[in-house]
Amino acid sequence: MKLHYAMMAPNPDRVRYFLQEKGIWEQTPKAELNIIKQDHRKPEYLAISPLGHVPALELDDGATLTESRAICSYFESLHPEPNLMGLDGRERAIIEMWDRRVELSYMSQIAGWFRNGHPAMAELEKPQSAEWSEICQGRARKAIAFFNERLGASPYVAGQRFTIADITLHVALGFGRVVKFRPWEEHANLNEWRDRMIARPGLAK
Ligand SMILES: N[C@@H](CCC(=O)N[C@@H](CS)C(=O)NCC(=O)O)C(=O)O
């Protein structure tokens, strides 16, 4: 197998932290792409990932997985311990719900805010829309207040233990650097949770 990834990009980082938490990042065969240089739009990469997205995981049987969560599901099946996605149907569904909430209501909004509002993204995001950037910013601010409230009621995003939903929120918070958004400075529960995440060796840069 081969994992195609890029550094400092949120979706590849979700997979990287997932594999670091499982202790298998170093041993996973990898190829690094540079998004700014548009490696992901070259014909040889589009043959692997037709939408031109990273990450992508090429399997030995010729199949390719894209979608960071699907790639994580595959690794979870190969390396069940430590469990990060749920032990039974009920827990798997709850973790998926929280993970998707973080991804769709927060991480994607940071992406929309950045890609539509930052001059450095003009080449990648055509057309850019300043108005859409503003809307995404408002949604991101609202969503993070919701997750701050959640972390006041629960030690981890999906419940009583660390899961993939914490990885996604950790990645999304870090990604906020591109729009200089540091919501933990105004949200105490988020700040306390973030300190615990930063202390985890698996979430080290
Ligand atoms: N839903 C996909 C999203 C993948 C994605 O958008 N990756 C970004 C990097 S974080 C990318 O490839 N961007 C390049 C582009 O849009 O041109 C996933 O979960 O993997």
The ligand as an ORCA input file, in Angstrom:
! r2SCAN-3c Opt
* xyz 0 1
  N     -13.489     14.955      1.922
  C     -12.097     14.780      1.599
  C     -11.475     16.139      1.379
  C     -10.066     16.071      0.834
  C      -9.527     17.454      0.577
  O     -10.262     18.398      0.225
  N      -8.206     17.579      0.704
  C      -7.594     18.858      0.472
  C      -6.375     19.023      1.401
  S      -6.894     19.239      3.053
  C      -7.130     18.929     -0.960
  O      -6.769     17.925     -1.523
  N      -7.148     20.131     -1.530
  C      -6.656     20.361     -2.827
  C      -7.612     21.150     -3.690
  O      -8.774     21.303     -3.310
  O      -7.172     21.577     -4.745
  C     -11.384     14.000      2.713
  O     -11.963     13.861      3.797
  O     -10.277     13.476      2.512
*
